[in-house]
């Protein structure tokens, strides 16, 4: 693991943080390309089915 350094956030990284902060509850998938977030997918619905025993 590399030591932390003070780096400025890119515009995309700031938008990612805004999306996360605006999310009341849920799950997101972040697509990364060349070490940068390029797309965020918000998972809208998840249905858990009962297990059969």
Secondary structure, DSSP 8 states (H G I E B T S, - for coil): ----------HHHHHHHHHHHH-SS-EEEEEEETTEEEEEEEE----------
